[in-house]
Amino acid sequence: MKLKNLKEKQVMDTIDRIIRERDDICDCDRCRLDIAAIALNNLKPKYVVTEKGGLYAKVDILDYQYDVDLIKEVTQAIEIVNKQPHHE
């Protein structure tokens, strides 16, 4: 197993879910990555290097406050990118 930030997948999944629910968000790759970068920079990373560590860390992901923080940061990042997208 390699060094992995478990929050990357969770952030990308949350972005995908929110984009499906709203039609006012650009879904190009550049905007998605900009949103992810902003959100991940504001969230505490959750790095693991072993399968066992990944399983323990995933227990934290089931926490309600984790979901609230994740959605809050992704939503704020979406607003930032929507106001000033970097795509053509």
Buried (B, 14 or more C-beta within 10 A) or exposed (E): EEEBBBBBEBBBEBBEEBBEEEEEBBEEEEBBBBBBEBBBEEBEEBEBEEEEBBEEBEEEBEEEEBEEBBBEBBBBBBEBBBEEBEEE
